[in-house]
Amino acid sequence: LKQGILDPQGKAIEHALETLGFKSASNVRVGKYLELDLKETDKAKAEVEVKSMCEKLLANTIIEEYRYELS
């Protein structure tokens, strides 16, 4: 999530960690992780395609940040 966006799940986990005695955890944020295979072999084209997927469907860019890694 972008900075400044309330993360109730993160807050609940942070509180639970504190309750369990883990006092050093703070600013817990919950996100999602996606992994996919592309058939595109040209790295530049693959990057454009993945960015488009993120912008159009995979990320809610109003409240979420995203990053990707090509390998």
N, C-alpha and C positions, 0 to 999 in steps of 0.2 A: 504494500500500500504506500501511497505517496505520504510524505511528511505532512502532518497536520490532520490527516484523516483518522478518525476514531477507529480503533481496532478492538471491539469488545471481546473477541476471542483471545487476542493477545493479552488483554488485561486479566481475563479469567485465568489463563494459564500462569501469568505472572503471580497472581494472588495464590493460586494453588501451590506453586513452587515455594513461595514464601511460607505458606502454611506447613509444608513438608520439611521446612528447615533450610531450604536453599535461599539464603539471604542475599547472595551476590548477583542474582539474575535481575535485570531491569530492562525496561523498554522492549518487552517481548512483542514481536510482530508475527502474525501468521500469514503465510502466503501459499502459493501453489507452485508445483513443479511439473512441467510437461516435457516429454521426450518423444521425438518422432523421427522417422527416417524419410529422407527426400530422395527421389529418383534423379533429381537434377545433379549433374556432375560439374557444371561450371560454377565455381564458388561465388562469383559476383552475382550471377542469376539466382543462385540459392539464397544469398543474403537478401536480395530484393523480395523474393518470394516469402521468406520467413517473416521479414518485417511487415509485409502486407498481411500475412495471416494474423500476426499479433495485433495490428492496428484494426483489422476488420472483425476479428472474432475472438482470439485467444485472450486478449487483455481488455479490461474496461479502462481505457486510457484516461478517463475522467478522474478516477480514484486510484488506479494501479500504475505502478512502474513495471517495466519488463526489461529483460535482457536475454540475449540468446548467445549460443556458442555453436559454431559450425566445426565439425571435426571429420 
